[in-house]
């Protein structure tokens, strides 16, 4: 027992005496060697992780889709330092498929992308935490896509709406009375029902650049695809109108005769794409009182107050801008001389 105890003590003394027997320099070198070995091990581990890690590349469906579009629009054979525009956009015309009657630019591409995203959102199932606007959009979309329900109800709802806004001569025949129709009342009703209503006067509200706390009301003509030189566009629009009338079981020949006159009226009233190029970019600022004096056939204060987006009621001193006075002169003349039935279409 004593012998074994002595042996163990001797071994412990030998181990302790080894470190004690080392000089200060040897102890420092030993510690530095251990630290250097630890650093080398850590560096090896880091290098292995870095070189074996998968590249940080987005491979989601959306990333692949966007990359594909970018590559389609680029021309990689061009040196970007010499012609960056051709490098970035040189492949656009070669790789983008266009219909004969469709114009595609980077802006229309962005619009299409946004529309696709919106459609993706409203096609998703309704969630409890959806914002009210999103929930309403999803419900409306489902209702529009429910073809079975639409076919069952037929055109009844649409006809009810038409009657509320003053009727349609092609649908009501002799029951439609021109004296009972008022385009302003029809416009107010369209706004109230939630339909598009800016068919004759487009109104926008934007901050005043000189005083952001104030708002400016912008008035301009509606955009029209009708051209006085493009008969194809005119014919497409004409056939569309006739097809819509046939859906309501209107006699085709009667519809064709009516819409020939309507198309001619629209061509004389609306600003064409050719004319928009000649319009001055400057807007004519004037008060509603001055606007009323200049174009007297529209009750402007009532019209704007009834149709403007949520805002306090405005006064005759409110500043408005008119971008295309020639159109408003045409509109004023049309309101005085044109049969009201043309305004119902």
C-alpha positions as CSV (number, residue, x, y, z in Angstrom):
1,X,0.0,0.0,0.0
2,X,2.7,2.5,1.0
3,X,4.8,1.5,-2.0
4,X,2.0,2.2,-4.5
5,X,1.2,5.5,-2.8
6,X,4.9,6.5,-3.1
7,X,5.0,5.5,-6.8
8,X,1.9,7.7,-7.6
9,X,3.4,10.6,-5.7
10,X,6.6,10.2,-7.6
11,X,4.8,10.3,-11.0
12,X,2.9,13.4,-10.0
13,X,6.1,15.0,-8.8
14,X,7.8,14.2,-12.2
15,X,4.9,15.7,-14.2
16,X,4.9,18.9,-12.1
17,X,8.7,19.1,-12.0
18,X,8.8,18.9,-15.9
19,X,7.0,22.2,-16.3
20,X,8.9,23.6,-13.4
21,X,12.1,22.6,-14.9
22,X,11.3,24.5,-18.2
23,X,12.9,27.9,-18.6
24,X,10.7,31.0,-19.1
25,X,11.7,31.0,-22.8
26,X,10.6,27.4,-23.2
27,X,7.3,28.0,-21.4
28,X,6.6,31.0,-23.7
29,X,7.5,29.0,-26.8
30,X,5.2,26.2,-25.7
31,X,2.3,28.5,-25.1
32,X,2.9,30.2,-28.5
33,X,3.1,26.9,-30.2
34,X,-0.3,25.8,-28.8
35,X,-1.9,29.1,-29.8
36,X,-0.5,28.9,-33.3
37,X,-1.8,25.4,-33.7
38,X,-5.2,26.5,-32.6
39,X,-5.2,29.4,-35.0
40,X,-4.1,27.1,-37.9
41,X,-6.9,24.7,-37.0
42,X,-9.5,27.5,-37.0
43,X,-8.2,28.9,-40.4
44,X,-8.4,25.4,-42.0
45,X,-12.0,25.1,-40.8
46,X,-12.9,28.5,-42.1
47,X,-11.3,27.9,-45.5
48,X,-13.1,24.5,-45.8
49,X,-16.4,26.1,-45.0
50,X,-15.9,29.1,-47.4
51,X,-14.8,27.1,-50.4
52,X,-17.4,24.3,-50.0
53,X,-20.4,26.6,-49.3
54,X,-22.9,26.9,-52.1
55,X,-22.8,30.2,-54.0
56,X,-25.1,33.0,-52.6
57,X,-27.4,33.0,-55.6
58,X,-31.2,33.5,-55.6
59,X,-32.8,30.6,-57.3
60,X,-36.4,31.3,-56.4
61,X,-39.0,31.2,-59.2
62,X,-39.3,35.1,-59.2
63,X,-35.5,35.5,-59.4
64,X,-35.2,33.1,-62.3
65,X,-38.2,34.8,-64.0
66,X,-36.6,38.3,-63.7
67,X,-33.2,37.1,-64.7
68,X,-34.7,35.5,-67.9
69,X,-36.3,38.9,-68.8
70,X,-33.1,40.7,-68.2
71,X,-31.1,38.3,-70.4
72,X,-33.7,38.6,-73.1
73,X,-33.3,42.4,-73.1
74,X,-29.5,42.5,-73.0
75,X,-27.0,42.1,-75.8
76,X,-24.0,40.4,-74.1
77,X,-21.9,40.8,-77.3
78,X,-21.7,44.6,-76.8
79,X,-19.0,46.0,-74.5
80,X,-20.8,48.0,-71.8
81,X,-17.9,50.4,-71.5
82,X,-18.5,51.4,-75.2
83,X,-22.3,51.4,-75.4
84,X,-24.0,50.6,-72.1
85,X,-27.5,51.2,-73.5
86,X,-27.0,48.7,-76.3
87,X,-25.5,46.3,-73.8
88,X,-28.5,46.6,-71.5
89,X,-31.3,46.9,-74.0
90,X,-29.9,45.6,-77.3
91,X,-31.8,42.4,-77.3
92,X,-35.2,43.9,-76.6
93,X,-36.4,44.3,-80.1
94,X,-35.1,40.8,-81.2
95,X,-36.5,38.8,-78.3
96,X,-39.8,40.5,-77.5
97,X,-42.8,39.1,-79.4
98,X,-45.3,41.8,-80.4
99,X,-48.7,41.7,-82.0
100,X,-49.3,44.0,-84.9
101,X,-51.6,46.2,-82.9
102,X,-49.6,46.2,-79.6
103,X,-46.9,48.6,-78.5
104,X,-44.5,47.2,-75.9
105,X,-41.9,49.3,-74.0
106,X,-40.2,48.9,-70.7
107,X,-43.1,50.8,-69.2
108,X,-45.7,48.4,-70.5
109,X,-43.5,45.5,-69.4
110,X,-43.5,47.0,-65.9
111,X,-47.2,47.5,-66.0
112,X,-47.7,43.9,-67.1
113,X,-45.5,42.7,-64.2
114,X,-47.5,44.7,-61.7
115,X,-50.8,43.5,-63.1
116,X,-49.6,39.9,-62.9
117,X,-48.6,40.4,-59.2
118,X,-52.0,42.0,-58.5
119,X,-53.8,39.1,-60.1
120,X,-51.7,36.7,-58.0
121,X,-52.7,38.5,-54.8
122,X,-56.5,38.5,-55.6
123,X,-56.5,34.9,-56.7
124,X,-55.2,33.7,-53.3
125,X,-57.8,32.5,-50.8
126,X,-59.2,35.1,-48.5
127,X,-57.4,35.3,-45.1
128,X,-58.6,36.6,-41.7
129,X,-55.9,39.2,-41.6
130,X,-56.4,40.6,-45.1
131,X,-56.8,44.4,-45.2
132,X,-60.3,45.4,-46.0
133,X,-59.4,46.6,-49.5
134,X,-57.7,43.3,-50.4
135,X,-60.6,41.3,-49.0
136,X,-63.1,43.2,-51.0
137,X,-61.0,42.9,-54.2
138,X,-60.7,39.1,-53.7
139,X,-64.5,38.8,-53.2
140,X,-65.2,40.9,-56.3
141,X,-62.7,38.9,-58.4
142,X,-64.4,35.6,-57.3
143,X,-67.8,37.0,-58.2
144,X,-66.6,38.1,-61.6
145,X,-65.0,34.7,-62.2
146,X,-68.1,32.8,-61.1
147,X,-69.4,32.3,-64.7
148,X,-72.2,30.0,-63.5
149,X,-73.7,32.6,-61.3
150,X,-73.3,35.2,-64.0
151,X,-75.0,33.1,-66.6
152,X,-77.9,32.4,-64.1
153,X,-78.5,36.0,-63.4
154,X,-78.0,36.9,-67.1
155,X,-77.9,40.6,-67.9
156,X,-80.4,41.6,-65.3
157,X,-78.0,43.4,-63.0
158,X,-76.4,45.3,-65.9
159,X,-79.7,46.4,-67.2
160,X,-80.8,47.6,-63.8
161,X,-77.6,49.7,-63.6
162,X,-78.3,51.1,-67.1
163,X,-81.7,52.2,-66.1
164,X,-80.4,53.9,-63.0
165,X,-78.0,56.1,-65.1
166,X,-80.7,57.2,-67.6
167,X,-81.3,54.3,-69.9
168,X,-79.9,53.2,-73.3
169,X,-81.8,54.1,-76.5
170,X,-80.8,50.8,-78.2
171,X,-82.2,48.8,-75.4
172,X,-85.3,50.8,-74.5
173,X,-86.3,51.8,-78.1
174,X,-89.2,54.3,-78.0
175,X,-89.4,54.1,-74.2
176,X,-86.2,56.1,-74.0
177,X,-86.9,59.9,-73.8
178,X,-84.2,62.3,-74.7
179,X,-85.6,65.1,-72.6
180,X,-85.2,62.9,-69.5
181,X,-81.5,62.2,-70.0
182,X,-78.8,64.4,-68.4
183,X,-75.2,63.4,-68.9
184,X,-74.1,65.1,-65.6
185,X,-76.7,63.1,-63.6
186,X,-75.6,59.9,-65.4
187,X,-72.0,60.7,-64.5
188,X,-72.9,61.3,-60.8
189,X,-74.8,58.0,-60.7
190,X,-71.9,56.1,-62.2
191,X,-69.6,57.5,-59.5
192,X,-72.1,56.6,-56.9
193,X,-72.5,53.0,-58.2
194,X,-68.7,52.5,-58.3
195,X,-68.3,52.4,-62.1
196,X,-65.9,54.3,-64.3
197,X,-67.3,57.8,-64.8
198,X,-64.6,60.0,-66.4
199,X,-65.8,59.5,-69.9
200,X,-66.0,63.2,-70.9
201,X,-63.9,65.0,-68.4
202,X,-60.9,63.5,-66.6
203,X,-60.1,65.0,-63.2
204,X,-57.0,64.5,-61.1
205,X,-55.9,66.0,-57.8
206,X,-52.2,66.6,-57.0
207,X,-50.2,68.6,-54.5
208,X,-49.3,72.2,-55.5
209,X,-45.6,72.2,-56.3
210,X,-45.2,75.7,-54.9
211,X,-47.2,74.8,-51.7
212,X,-47.4,71.1,-50.9
213,X,-50.1,71.8,-48.3
214,X,-52.5,72.8,-51.0
215,X,-54.0,70.7,-53.8
216,X,-54.5,71.5,-57.5
217,X,-57.3,70.0,-59.6
218,X,-56.2,69.0,-63.1
219,X,-58.8,68.7,-65.8
220,X,-58.1,67.2,-69.2
221,X,-59.7,65.2,-72.0
222,X,-60.1,61.4,-71.8
223,X,-57.6,59.4,-73.8
224,X,-59.0,58.0,-77.0
225,X,-57.4,55.3,-79.3
226,X,-59.4,56.6,-82.2
227,X,-57.2,58.1,-84.9
228,X,-58.3,60.0,-88.0
229,X,-55.7,58.1,-90.0
230,X,-55.9,54.6,-88.6
231,X,-59.1,53.0,-90.0
232,X,-58.2,49.6,-88.5
233,X,-58.5,50.9,-84.9
234,X,-61.8,52.5,-85.8
235,X,-63.1,49.3,-87.3
236,X,-62.1,47.3,-84.2
237,X,-63.9,49.7,-81.9
238,X,-66.9,49.6,-84.1
239,X,-67.2,45.8,-84.1
240,X,-66.7,45.7,-80.3
241,X,-69.6,48.1,-79.8
242,X,-71.8,46.0,-82.2
243,X,-70.9,42.8,-80.4
244,X,-71.8,44.3,-77.0
245,X,-75.2,45.4,-78.4
246,X,-75.8,41.9,-79.7
247,X,-75.2,40.5,-76.2
248,X,-78.2,42.6,-75.2
249,X,-80.2,41.2,-78.1
250,X,-80.2,44.4,-80.0
251,X,-80.8,44.1,-83.8
252,X,-77.4,43.9,-85.4
253,X,-78.3,46.2,-88.4
254,X,-79.8,48.8,-86.0
255,X,-76.7,48.7,-83.8
256,X,-74.4,49.1,-86.8
257,X,-76.2,52.1,-88.0
258,X,-76.2,53.7,-84.6
259,X,-72.6,53.1,-83.9
260,X,-71.4,54.4,-87.2
261,X,-72.9,57.7,-86.1
262,X,-71.4,57.4,-82.6
263,X,-67.9,56.7,-83.9
264,X,-68.1,59.8,-86.2
265,X,-69.2,61.8,-83.2
266,X,-66.3,60.5,-81.1
267,X,-63.8,61.3,-83.8
268,X,-64.9,64.9,-83.9
269,X,-65.0,65.3,-80.1
270,X,-62.0,63.5,-78.5
271,X,-58.4,64.4,-78.9
272,X,-56.7,61.9,-81.1
273,X,-53.2,60.4,-80.5
274,X,-51.9,62.6,-83.3
275,X,-53.2,65.8,-81.6
276,X,-51.7,64.9,-78.2
277,X,-48.3,65.5,-79.7
278,X,-49.2,69.1,-80.5
279,X,-50.6,70.0,-77.1
280,X,-48.5,72.4,-75.1
281,X,-47.1,70.8,-71.9
282,X,-48.0,73.9,-69.9
283,X,-51.3,73.9,-68.0
284,X,-53.6,76.9,-67.9
285,X,-54.2,77.7,-64.2
286,X,-57.4,79.5,-63.4
287,X,-60.0,79.6,-60.6
288,X,-63.2,77.7,-60.9
289,X,-65.0,81.0,-61.2
290,X,-62.9,81.8,-64.3
291,X,-63.4,78.3,-65.6
292,X,-67.1,78.7,-65.3
293,X,-67.0,81.9,-67.3
294,X,-64.8,80.3,-70.0
295,X,-66.8,77.1,-70.3
296,X,-70.3,77.8,-69.2
297,X,-72.2,74.6,-70.2
298,X,-70.8,72.6,-67.2
299,X,-71.7,73.6,-63.6
300,X,-68.1,73.2,-62.6
301,X,-68.3,73.8,-58.8
302,X,-71.1,71.3,-58.5
303,X,-69.5,68.8,-60.9
304,X,-66.1,68.8,-59.1
305,X,-67.6,68.7,-55.6
306,X,-69.8,65.7,-56.6
307,X,-67.0,63.7,-58.2
308,X,-63.8,64.7,-56.5
309,X,-62.0,62.2,-54.3
310,X,-62.5,62.5,-50.5
311,X,-61.7,66.1,-49.7
312,X,-63.4,69.1,-48.2
313,X,-65.8,71.0,-50.4
314,X,-64.1,73.5,-52.6
315,X,-65.1,77.0,-53.5
316,X,-65.0,79.2,-56.6
317,X,-61.5,80.4,-55.6
318,X,-60.0,76.9,-56.0
319,X,-57.3,76.8,-58.6
320,X,-57.7,74.3,-61.4
321,X,-55.6,73.6,-64.5
322,X,-56.8,72.8,-68.0
323,X,-54.3,71.0,-70.2
324,X,-56.2,70.9,-73.5
325,X,-58.6,73.8,-74.0
326,X,-59.5,72.9,-77.6
327,X,-61.2,69.7,-76.3
328,X,-63.3,71.6,-73.8
329,X,-64.4,74.0,-76.6
330,X,-65.4,71.0,-78.6
331,X,-67.2,69.5,-75.6
332,X,-69.1,72.7,-75.0
333,X,-70.3,72.8,-78.6
334,X,-71.2,69.1,-78.5
335,X,-73.4,69.6,-75.4
336,X,-75.3,72.3,-77.2
337,X,-75.7,70.7,-80.6
338,X,-75.4,66.9,-80.4
339,X,-78.3,64.6,-79.8
340,X,-78.2,63.3,-76.2
341,X,-78.4,59.7,-77.3
342,X,-74.8,59.8,-78.4
343,X,-73.7,60.6,-74.9
344,X,-75.4,57.4,-73.6
345,X,-73.0,55.1,-75.4
